Amino acid sequence: MLGKKTVVKINDGRIVKGFTTDFSPNKDVFHIRSIKNNSTGEEGEQVEVSLDNIKAVFFVKDFLGNKDYKKVRTFEGYESGLPTQRKIIVIFKDGENFYGTTHSYSPDRKGFFVFPIDERDNNDRVFVTSSALEKVHVKKFGSDNFDVYIYESWKKYVVSRIKYTANTVGINER
């Protein structure tokens, strides 16, 4: 049983490539049957992966990818997709960024899916964990403004929401 081709980037820098059949964003752990060889896809050991310890789960077209492919860093010239998809720029704590679309971004979730805007990208979709984020830019529906909503690390978001709530109900800061 092979499952979905998956590349997991772990917070400590390791990368695990393999197949998963039990990934769910609603579960804390999932399993990957690792591969021994990128080109043959020969299966290795089963690895248990915790969402708390990863940067992202990349559901890929193939394990080799294309080393000459240049990641897209703009939305110009790319279709907007379905009306329910929102354009998003994800900036990870390690400096990597990813341009795509999402249906499900919310800063209070453990993570969310992003779909690449370039169909030549090796990723079909990416599950991004919120703990690995530095910043997120989301474009509001029907707007040309990209910075309608900016998320900058969970702690900063919570502090800004507390201040906003306190100010709207008449509580003064000290």
ChimeraX attribute file (.defattr): number of C-alpha atoms within 10 A of each C-alpha:
attribute: neighborCount
match mode: 1-to-1
recipient: residues
	/A:1	7
	/A:2	12
	/A:3	13
	/A:4	16
	/A:5	23
	/A:6	25
	/A:7	23
	/A:8	20
	/A:9	17
	/A:10	19
	/A:11	16
	/A:12	9
	/A:13	10
	/A:14	9
	/A:15	11
	/A:16	18
	/A:17	25
	/A:18	28
	/A:19	23
	/A:20	21
	/A:21	15
	/A:22	12
	/A:23	19
	/A:24	11
	/A:25	16
	/A:26	10
	/A:27	11
	/A:28	12
	/A:29	15
	/A:30	16
	/A:31	16
	/A:32	26
	/A:33	23
	/A:34	21
	/A:35	20
	/A:36	14
	/A:37	14
	/A:38	14
	/A:39	10
	/A:40	9
	/A:41	18
	/A:42	12
	/A:43	16
	/A:44	14
	/A:45	11
	/A:46	14
	/A:47	14
	/A:48	10
	/A:49	17
	/A:50	13
	/A:51	23
	/A:52	15
	/A:53	15
	/A:54	21
	/A:55	24
	/A:56	24
	/A:57	22
	/A:58	21
	/A:59	23
	/A:60	19
	/A:61	16
	/A:62	16
	/A:63	20
	/A:64	12
	/A:65	13
	/A:66	11
	/A:67	6
	/A:68	6
	/A:69	10
	/A:70	9
	/A:71	14
	/A:72	17
	/A:73	12
	/A:74	13
	/A:75	15
	/A:76	8
	/A:77	7
	/A:78	11
	/A:79	9
	/A:80	15
	/A:81	11
	/A:82	9
	/A:83	9
	/A:84	12
	/A:85	17
	/A:86	21
	/A:87	24
	/A:88	25
	/A:89	23
	/A:90	22
	/A:91	19
	/A:92	21
	/A:93	15
	/A:94	12
	/A:95	10
	/A:96	10
	/A:97	17
	/A:98	20
	/A:99	20
	/A:100	24
	/A:101	25
	/A:102	19
	/A:103	16
	/A:104	14
	/A:105	18
	/A:106	11
	/A:107	19
	/A:108	10
	/A:109	13
	/A:110	16
	/A:111	22
	/A:112	18
	/A:113	20
	/A:114	27
	/A:115	22
	/A:116	22
	/A:117	22
	/A:118	18
	/A:119	10
	/A:120	14
	/A:121	18
	/A:122	19
	/A:123	22
	/A:124	18
	/A:125	19
	/A:126	22
	/A:127	18
	/A:128	23
	/A:129	21
	/A:130	25
	/A:131	21
	/A:132	21
	/A:133	24
	/A:134	18
	/A:135	18
	/A:136	21
	/A:137	18
	/A:138	21
	/A:139	19
	/A:140	15
	/A:141	14
	/A:142	8
	/A:143	8
	/A:144	9
	/A:145	11
	/A:146	15
	/A:147	13
	/A:148	12
	/A:149	12
	/A:150	15
	/A:151	20
	/A:152	16
	/A:153	18
	/A:154	17
	/A:155	10
	/A:156	11
	/A:157	15
	/A:158	15
	/A:159	11
	/A:160	12
	/A:161	12
	/A:162	12
	/A:163	14
	/A:164	12
	/A:165	12
	/A:166	13
	/A:167	12
	/A:168	10
	/A:169	8
	/A:170	8
	/A:171	11
	/A:172	9
	/A:173	7
	/A:174	3
